[in-house]
Amino acid sequence: MTFALKFVAASILAASATGAFAQKGETVKIGWLDPLSGLMASVGTNQLKTFQFFAEEFNKKNAAGVKFEIIGIDNKLSPQETTSALRSAQDQGARYIVQGNGSGPALAIIDAVEKNNARNPGKELLYLNYAAVDPDLTNSKCSYWQYRFDADTSMKMEALTTYMKDQSEIKKVYLINQNYSHGQQVSKFAKENLKTKRPDIQVVGDDLHPLAQVRDFSPYIAKIKASGADSVITGNWGSDLALLIKAANDSGLNVKFYTYYAVTTGTPTAMGAASDGKVYQVGYAHYNMGGEMKKYADDFKAKFNDDLYTTDIYTVFQALTEAFVKAKSTDPVKVAAAMEGMKFKSFNGDVELRKADHQIQQGLYIAKWEKASAKYPYSPENTGYTLAPVKYYEAYVSSTPTTCQMKRP
């Protein structure tokens, strides 16, 4: 190679390197909007710590060379408060918004982000939904400016009822859920899926209760006991699940619980030894994932004396980092485009950010509450018990079609 050719080649490499790390050294501010007060404060507090924890971890070694900064704001689990919190995060420089608790606040964010991005070119926001699971958010109310990293209510019900259909002892099911869009959708999809997969199963009760307001579930437990149900399906989370199971155990109710969120703060303690073998959970992960996530879970517990359970937050940081590198920018407009259809390997296997509706596609686990063991040792809230995987479903099993008519800028 002549000197001239070597010089040209070196110049191209230098230009490529500069382009690939155009965002190196930038600080990416992320506005976190979820509850830090009220009955769901313990869940929100855990998740804020999880975002801060993974921000520190990714700051050590992310391929884009950026620094993440989390701006945590209490939205009081209120759509109205969420809109104000979003403005505050924006005023503090955040152009990425994360939220997960409650589909009402999620809808408020989608509406505010759509209006902001239409009115303020150059100041666009991108919403990364890590746990609000109403299917409508990626169907009739889908938005180009939202990506969802958790499986939605219908996807989880597909996996859960695929498992339940093979449990011959299930004869009578009681539904109890929070009275808002997610809980209503759990009830709807449970009935539809059971009718198709196990038409012999009777649905003997279908209750909706106020979100994050019930402190004594014993009247509901009395109804379940009177119904003769052998199984309960519930999408409850946070205190609404912990207090429900506590009331069930206090009353001696002998049923199986099929849940979405048995990992959330307070529920492991409520389950304890009394729920051994009686509580199942569907989710994209479980406590005993092993590998890199085991180290993160151990480090999180050592640092906060708390359990790491919203692990798709790791996937949020991973997707952002990969999109920054791909887009060679941290601009939400370029990053949103880079994420469309993006496939990568996360801690729980291969995942895809489906282009049609921005709903992540990933495998789901069914896990059962049982005594911790050498094989599944992680003990949440130091209970001596754990959620052990009993079944894994590939992404195609729980994947559901979308009606999203995506409007791209």
RODO-2510 file (C-alpha; in nm, 4 decimals, decimal comma):
residues 409
     n   res          X          Y          Z
     1     m     0,0000     0,0000     0,0000
     2     t     0,1418     0,3348    -0,0997
     3     f     0,1665     0,6198     0,1486
     4     a    -0,1262     0,7959    -0,0263
     5     l    -0,3494     0,4900     0,0013
     6     k    -0,2529     0,4378     0,3661
     7     f    -0,3414     0,8004     0,4387
     8     v    -0,6847     0,7666     0,2723
     9     a    -0,7577     0,4421     0,4591
    10     a    -0,6545     0,5985     0,7890
    11     s    -0,8725     0,9000     0,7195
    12     i    -1,1758     0,6806     0,6505
    13     l    -1,1212     0,4846     0,9716
    14     a    -1,0850     0,8056     1,1699
    15     a    -1,4011     0,9500     1,0172
    16     s    -1,5919     0,6290     1,0857
    17     a    -1,4744     0,6221     1,4442
    18     t    -1,5722     0,9851     1,4932
    19     g    -1,9161     0,9161     1,3442
    20     a    -1,9716     0,6047     1,5530
    21     f    -1,9006     0,7920     1,8743
    22     a    -2,0462     1,1304     1,7823
    23     q    -2,2433     1,1116     2,1078
    24     k    -1,9491     1,0148     2,3307
    25     g    -1,9317     1,2161     2,6492
    26     e    -2,2891     1,3407     2,6277
    27     t    -2,5165     1,3248     2,9314
    28     v    -2,8548     1,1672     2,8548
    29     k    -3,1191     1,2782     3,1037
    30     i    -3,4095     1,0415     3,1632
    31     g    -3,7273     1,1635     3,3328
    32     w    -3,8712     0,8908     3,5610
    33     l    -4,2393     0,9509     3,6426
    34     d    -4,3974     0,7043     3,8857
    35     p    -4,5364     0,6957     4,2420
    36     l    -4,3198     0,7820     4,5396
    37     s    -4,6196     0,8396     4,7677
    38     g    -4,9390     0,6537     4,8544
    39     l    -4,9910     0,2779     4,8808
    40     m    -4,7775     0,2074     4,5706
    41     a    -4,4795     0,4132     4,6929
    42     s    -4,2776     0,1023     4,7820
    43     v    -4,3016    -0,0288     4,4251
    44     g    -4,2116     0,3089     4,2752
    45     t    -3,9209     0,3559     4,5143
    46     n    -3,7808     0,0150     4,4204
    47     q    -3,8065     0,0937     4,0497
    48     l    -3,6462     0,4374     4,0837
    49     k    -3,3541     0,2701     4,2618
    50     t    -3,3418     0,0162     3,9779
    51     f    -3,3137     0,2912     3,7167
    52     q    -3,0413     0,4648     3,9191
    53     f    -2,8603     0,1333     3,9696
    54     f    -2,8561     0,0425     3,6008
    55     a    -2,7652     0,3995     3,5012
    56     e    -2,4516     0,3616     3,7133
    57     e    -2,3771     0,0202     3,5643
    58     f    -2,4201     0,1347     3,2044
    59     n    -2,2207     0,4512     3,2716
    60     k    -1,9210     0,2269     3,3380
    61     k    -1,9147     0,0604     2,9985
    62     n    -2,1853     0,1498     2,7455
    63     a    -2,0775     0,1276     2,3817
    64     a    -2,2159     0,4721     2,2980
    65     g    -1,9892     0,6401     2,5528
    66     v    -2,2724     0,8455     2,7089
    67     k    -2,3556     0,9168     3,0728
    68     f    -2,7094     0,8511     3,1936
    69     e    -2,8729     1,0731     3,4557
    70     i    -3,2084     0,9877     3,6155
    71     i    -3,4512     1,2638     3,7151
    72     g    -3,7049     1,1023     3,9486
    73     i    -4,0424     1,2742     3,9964
    74     d    -4,3425     1,1516     4,2017
    75     n    -4,6517     1,1390     3,9779
    76     k    -4,8702     1,0169     4,2667
    77     l    -5,0091     0,7489     4,0297
    78     s    -5,2288     1,0228     3,8816
    79     p    -5,2651     1,1067     3,5099
    80     q    -5,3025     1,4762     3,5960
    81     e    -4,9933     1,4788     3,8169
    82     t    -4,8072     1,2854     3,5461
    83     t    -4,8609     1,5641     3,2930
    84     s    -4,7171     1,8176     3,5379
    85     a    -4,4280     1,5847     3,6197
    86     l    -4,3493     1,5451     3,2511
    87     r    -4,3263     1,9229     3,2096
    88     s    -4,0924     1,9402     3,5075
    89     a    -3,8693     1,6662     3,3660
    90     q    -3,8629     1,8447     3,0311
    91     d    -3,7689     2,1734     3,2007
    92     q    -3,4748     1,9915     3,3632
    93     g    -3,3463     1,8769     3,0233
    94     a    -3,4941     1,5273     2,9915
    95     r    -3,5859     1,4172     2,6390
    96     y    -3,6406     1,0543     2,7347
    97     i    -3,9370     0,9711     2,9608
    98     v    -3,9833     0,6413     3,1461
    99     q    -4,2950     0,5270     3,3326
   100     g    -4,4599     0,1955     3,4083
   101     n    -4,7121     0,2034     3,6921
   102     g    -5,0651     0,2479     3,5648
   103     s    -5,1981     0,2728     3,2118
   104     g    -5,3842     0,5979     3,2928
   105     p    -5,0560     0,7861     3,3480
   106     a    -4,9160     0,6093     3,0398
   107     l    -5,1971     0,7451     2,8245
   108     a    -5,1397     1,0938     2,9674
   109     i    -4,7731     1,0707     2,8662
   110     i    -4,8522     0,9497     2,5143
   111     d    -5,0960     1,2380     2,4659
   112     a    -4,8522     1,4992     2,6029
   113     v    -4,5575     1,3632     2,4026
   114     e    -4,7596     1,3565     2,0793
   115     k    -4,8618     1,7220     2,1284
   116     n    -4,5116     1,8321     2,2286
   117     n    -4,3457     1,6634     1,9320
   118     a    -4,5951     1,8101     1,6845
   119     r    -4,5576     2,1621     1,8224
   120     n    -4,1871     2,1729     1,9066
   121     p    -3,9639     2,0356     1,6303
   122     g    -3,6108     1,9947     1,7566
   123     k    -3,7349     1,9312     2,1132
   124     e    -3,8995     1,5920     2,0615
   125     l    -3,9483     1,3467     2,3502
   126     l    -3,9418     0,9651     2,3420
   127     y    -4,1459     0,7598     2,5925
   128     l    -4,0043     0,4250     2,7059
   129     n    -4,2840     0,2308     2,8750
   130     y    -4,1387    -0,0354     3,1040
   131     a    -4,4498    -0,1737     3,2747
   132     a    -4,7846    -0,0149     3,1731
   133     v    -4,9471    -0,3124     3,0027
   134     d    -5,2927    -0,2168     2,8734
   135     p    -5,2970    -0,3740     2,5214
   136     d    -5,4639    -0,0617     2,3809
   137     l    -5,1369     0,1291     2,4303
   138     t    -4,9856    -0,0574     2,1346
   139     n    -5,3115    -0,1098     1,9455
   140     s    -5,5864     0,1517     1,9107
   141     k    -5,3835     0,4110     2,1049
   142     c    -5,0384     0,3264     1,9696
   143     s    -4,7835     0,6018     1,9175
   144     y    -4,4651     0,6265     1,7145
   145     w    -4,3118     0,8009     2,0172
   146     q    -4,3670     0,5085     2,2571
   147     y    -4,1777     0,1794     2,2903
   148     r    -4,3071    -0,0819     2,5380
   149     f    -4,0599    -0,3221     2,7036
   150     d    -4,2988    -0,5377     2,9097
   151     a    -4,5358    -0,7945     2,7600
   152     d    -4,8888    -0,6559     2,7541
   153     t    -5,1862    -0,7957     2,9438
   154     s    -5,3108    -1,0077     2,6522
   155     m    -4,9649    -1,1553     2,5829
   156     k    -4,9195    -1,2580     2,9456
   157     m    -5,2680    -1,4095     2,9516
   158     e    -5,1839    -1,6116     2,6393
   159     a    -4,8863    -1,7665     2,8183
   160     l    -5,0662    -1,8065     3,1524
   161     t    -5,3718    -1,9831     3,0064
   162     t    -5,1529    -2,1971     2,7802
   163     y    -5,0044    -2,3282     3,1040
   164     m    -5,3365    -2,3490     3,2893
   165     k    -5,5097    -2,5498     3,0173
   166     d    -5,2830    -2,8450     3,0993
   167     q    -5,3577    -2,8336     3,4746
   168     s    -5,6441    -3,0815     3,4941
   169     e    -5,7210    -3,0023     3,8595
   170     i    -5,8438    -2,6537     3,7635
   171     k    -6,2255    -2,6597     3,7502
   172     k    -6,3468    -2,3267     3,8903
   173     v    -6,1713    -1,9917     3,8483
   174     y    -6,2371    -1,6635     4,0282
   175     l    -6,1217    -1,3339     3,8751
   176     i    -6,0298    -1,0399     4,0964
   177     n    -5,8628    -0,7319     3,9521
   178     q    -5,8018    -0,3622     3,9951
   179     n    -6,0732    -0,1461     3,8432
   180     y    -5,8814     0,0338     3,5707
   181     s    -5,7858    -0,0522     3,2149
   182     h    -5,5241    -0,3193     3,2978
   183     g    -5,7452    -0,5022     3,5484
   184     q    -6,0442    -0,4839     3,3166
   185     q    -5,8333    -0,6278     3,0349
   186     v    -5,7089    -0,9130     3,2567
   187     s    -6,0707    -1,0059     3,3254
   188     k    -6,1649    -0,9831     2,9583
   189     f    -5,8740    -1,1868     2,8211
   190     a    -5,8934    -1,4477     3,0992
   191     k    -6,2549    -1,5231     3,0114
   192     e    -6,1898    -1,5269     2,6366
   193     n    -5,8799    -1,7471     2,6584
   194     l    -6,0265    -1,9962     2,9062
   195     k    -6,3389    -2,0299     2,6920
   196     t    -6,1211    -2,1236     2,3948
   197     k    -5,8562    -2,3369     2,5650
   198     r    -6,0511    -2,4991     2,8512
   199     p    -6,4251    -2,4495     2,7938
   200     d    -6,4989    -2,6882     3,0824
   201     i    -6,3576    -2,4417     3,3371
   202     q    -6,6239    -2,2339     3,5133
   203     v    -6,5619    -1,8685     3,5905
   204     v    -6,7391    -1,8460     3,9279
   205     g    -6,6634    -1,4838     4,0133
   206     d    -6,5412    -1,1632     3,8522
   207     d    -6,4649    -0,8737     4,0883
   208     l    -6,3106    -0,5344     4,0175
   209     h    -6,1965    -0,3232     4,3125
   210     p    -6,0549     0,0316     4,3396
   211     l    -5,6858     0,0701     4,2537
   212     a    -5,4537     0,1226     4,5516
   213     q    -5,7328     0,1985     4,8003
   214     v    -5,8344    -0,1337     4,9572
   215     r    -5,6623    -0,2064     5,2884
   216     d    -5,8697    -0,5101     5,3912
   217     f    -5,9430    -0,7774     5,1286
   218     s    -6,1180    -1,0143     5,3700
   219     p    -6,4678    -0,9408     5,2246
   220     y    -6,3381    -1,0379     4,8785
   221     i    -6,1743    -1,3508     5,0198
   222     a    -6,5051    -1,4500     5,1788
   223     k    -6,6709    -1,4265     4,8352
   224     i    -6,3977    -1,6379     4,6755
   225     k    -6,4341    -1,9014     4,9476
   226     a    -6,8128    -1,9078     4,9071
   227     s    -6,7816    -1,9501     4,5282
   228     g    -6,6038    -2,2845     4,5575
   229     a    -6,3194    -2,1652     4,3334
   230     d    -6,0036    -2,3744     4,3202
   231     s    -5,8010    -2,1054     4,1380
   232     v    -5,7789    -1,7270     4,1246
   233     i    -5,6512    -1,5175     3,8345
   234     t    -5,5398    -1,1667     3,9240
   235     g    -5,3387    -0,8938     3,7553
   236     n    -5,3097    -0,7077     4,0887
   237     w    -4,9746    -0,5547     4,1779
   238     g    -4,8094    -0,3802     4,4724
   239     s    -5,0162    -0,3492     4,7905
   240     d    -5,3276    -0,4734     4,6081
   241     l    -5,1670    -0,8146     4,5590
   242     a    -4,9782    -0,8293     4,8890
   243     l    -5,2902    -0,7502     5,0945
   244     l    -5,5056    -0,9856     4,8843
   245     i    -5,2745    -1,2806     4,9465
   246     k    -5,2272    -1,1876     5,3118
   247     a    -5,6036    -1,1926     5,3601
   248     a    -5,6247    -1,5286     5,1776
   249     n    -5,3585    -1,6841     5,3984
   250     d    -5,5085    -1,5345     5,7166
   251     s    -5,8423    -1,6939     5,6307
   252     g    -5,6969    -2,0319     5,5363
   253     l    -5,8283    -2,0060     5,1780
   254     n    -5,6878    -2,3036     4,9870
   255     v    -5,6686    -2,2004     4,6202
   256     k    -5,3987    -2,1519     4,3581
   257     f    -5,3244    -1,7919     4,2610
   258     y    -5,2225    -1,7246     3,8990
   259     t    -5,0663    -1,3784     3,9033
   260     y    -4,8789    -1,1196     3,6978
   261     y    -4,6790    -0,9460     3,9697
   262     a    -4,5957    -1,1682     4,2678
   263     v    -4,2472    -1,0165     4,2700
   264     t    -4,3578    -0,6659     4,3673
   265     t    -4,2567    -0,5231     4,7035
   266     g    -4,4416    -0,6699     5,0010
   267     t    -4,5905    -0,9679     4,8168
   268     p    -4,3077    -1,2168     4,8935
   269     t    -4,3498    -1,1438     5,2653
   270     a    -4,7265    -1,1793     5,2364
   271     m    -4,6856    -1,5175     5,0631
   272     g    -4,4193    -1,6664     5,2937
   273     a    -4,4471    -2,0327     5,3872
   274     a    -4,8279    -2,0264     5,3755
   275     s    -4,8275    -1,9861     4,9954
   276     d    -4,5773    -2,2640     4,9268
   277     g    -4,6758    -2,4196     4,5928
   278     k    -4,9903    -2,2038     4,5662
   279     v    -4,8822    -1,8917     4,3749
   280     y    -4,7757    -1,8760     4,0110
   281     q    -4,6482    -1,5784     3,8159
   282     v    -4,6159    -1,5068     3,4441
   283     g    -4,3361    -1,2701     3,3402
   284     y    -4,0384    -1,2016     3,1147
   285     a    -3,8024    -1,3067     3,3977
   286     h    -3,7839    -1,4619     3,7429
   287     y    -3,5580    -1,4264     4,0466
   288     n    -3,3143    -1,6990     3,9420
   289     m    -3,2170    -1,5925     3,5899
   290     g    -2,8466    -1,6573     3,6554
   291     g    -2,5647    -1,5142     3,4461
   292     e    -2,5025    -1,1414     3,4589
   293     m    -2,8451    -1,0776     3,6135
   294     k    -2,7518    -1,2842     3,9200
   295     k    -2,4600    -1,0531     3,9878
   296     y    -2,6817    -0,7481     3,9404
   297     a    -2,9451    -0,8915     4,1778
   298     d    -2,6823    -0,9672     4,4421
   299     d    -2,5201    -0,6243     4,4059
   300     f    -2,8605    -0,4513     4,4216
   301     k    -2,9501    -0,6373     4,7409
   302     a    -2,6150    -0,5561     4,8984
   303     k    -2,6479    -0,1877     4,8101
   304     f    -3,0165    -0,1257     4,8905
   305     n    -3,1218    -0,4244     5,1048
   306     d    -3,3968    -0,4656     4,8467
   307     d    -3,4810    -0,6993     4,5583
   308     l    -3,4186    -0,6330     4,1905
   309     y    -3,7378    -0,7404     4,0141
   310     t    -3,8207    -0,4961     3,7318
   311     t    -3,5404    -0,6299     3,5188
   312     d    -3,6704    -0,5050     3,1844
   313     i    -3,5193    -0,1739     3,2967
   314     y    -3,1888    -0,3361     3,1981
   315     t    -3,3374    -0,3923     2,8507
   316     v    -3,4382    -0,0246     2,8324
   317     f    -3,0771     0,0862     2,8853
   318     q    -2,9520    -0,1796     2,6464
   319     a    -3,1931    -0,0690     2,3716
   320     l    -3,1013     0,2972     2,4199
   321     t    -2,7299     0,2220     2,4023
   322     e    -2,7628     0,0111     2,0883
   323     a    -2,9855     0,2721     1,9234
   324     f    -2,7402     0,5537     2,0090
   325     v    -2,4618     0,3595     1,8392
   326     k    -2,6789     0,2726     1,5403
   327     a    -2,8070     0,6299     1,5004
   328     k    -2,4711     0,7855     1,5932
   329     s    -2,6772     1,0318     1,7924
   330     t    -2,8807     1,0738     2,1105
   331     d    -3,1477     1,2763     1,9309
   332     p    -3,4834     1,1094     2,0155
   333     v    -3,5982     1,1510     1,6539
   334     k    -3,3032     0,9510     1,5205
   335     v    -3,3127     0,7065     1,8122
   336     a    -3,6852     0,6331     1,7667
   337     a    -3,6182     0,5503     1,4025
   338     a    -3,3175     0,3350     1,4909
   339     m    -3,5203     0,1307     1,7390
   340     e    -3,7854     0,0269     1,4870
   341     g    -3,7549    -0,3459     1,4277
   342     m    -3,4306    -0,3600     1,6269
   343     k    -3,3298    -0,7107     1,7404
   344     f    -3,0745    -0,7858     2,0084
   345     k    -2,9888    -1,0363     2,2794
   346     s    -3,0915    -0,9244     2,6270
   347     f    -3,0458    -1,0954     2,9651
   348     n    -3,3541    -1,3107     2,8955
   349     g    -3,2745    -1,4110     2,5366
   350     d    -3,3448    -1,2715     2,1910
   351     v    -3,5830    -0,9756     2,1830
   352     e    -3,7303    -0,7600     1,9072
   353     l    -3,8824    -0,4112     1,9162
   354     r    -4,1600    -0,4872     1,6677
   355     k    -4,1814    -0,2172     1,4037
   356     a    -4,5578    -0,2423     1,3536
   357     d    -4,6530    -0,1265     1,7048
   358     h    -4,3271    -0,0791     1,9042
   359     q    -4,4222    -0,3713     2,1340
   360     i    -4,1275    -0,5828     2,2474
   361     q    -4,1402    -0,9500     2,1556
   362     q    -3,9732    -1,1796     2,4100
   363     g    -4,0111    -1,5183     2,5765
   364     l    -4,2192    -1,5547     2,8954
   365     y    -4,1772    -1,7701     3,2058
   366     i    -4,4266    -1,9320     3,4372
   367     a    -4,2752    -1,9482     3,7871
   368     k    -4,4038    -2,1086     4,1088
   369     w    -4,3568    -1,9942     4,4688
   370     e    -4,1665    -2,2619     4,6585
   371     k    -3,8919    -2,3064     4,9168
   372     a    -3,5557    -2,1731     4,7971
   373     s    -3,3125    -2,4484     4,7000
   374     a    -2,9603    -2,5041     4,5782
   375     k    -3,0944    -2,4880     4,2217
   376     y    -3,3108    -2,1781     4,2800
   377     p    -3,1543    -2,0027     4,5790
   378     y    -3,2629    -1,6382     4,5526
   379     s    -3,4706    -1,5466     4,8589
   380     p    -3,6750    -1,2252     4,8086
   381     e    -3,7394    -1,0211     5,1229
   382     n    -3,5354    -1,2884     5,3038
   383     t    -3,8365    -1,5208     5,3130
   384     g    -3,6469    -1,8432     5,2430
   385     y    -3,8802    -1,8940     4,9450
   386     t    -3,8487    -1,8078     4,5786
   387     l    -4,0211    -1,8076     4,2417
   388     a    -3,8841    -2,1066     4,0512
   389     p    -3,9426    -2,1441     3,6767
   390     v    -4,1709    -2,4310     3,5783
   391     k    -4,2264    -2,3438     3,2105
   392     y    -4,0753    -2,1221     2,9414
   393     y    -4,2613    -2,0098     2,6309
   394     e    -4,0858    -1,8729     2,3250
   395     a    -4,1933    -1,5288     2,2080
   396     y    -4,4200    -1,6624     1,9338
   397     v    -4,6432    -1,8397     2,1894
   398     s    -4,7504    -1,5200     2,3633
   399     s    -4,7203    -1,2846     2,0656
   400     t    -5,0526    -1,1288     1,9722
   401     p    -5,1449    -0,9426     1,6515
   402     t    -5,1764    -0,5659     1,6533
   403     t    -5,4353    -0,3290     1,5106
   404     c    -5,1961    -0,0334     1,5394
   405     q    -5,2161     0,2146     1,2514
   406     m    -4,8789     0,3742     1,3162
   407     k    -4,8513     0,7390     1,2135
   408     r    -4,4855     0,8055     1,1435
   409     p    -4,3435     1,1596     1,1273
***
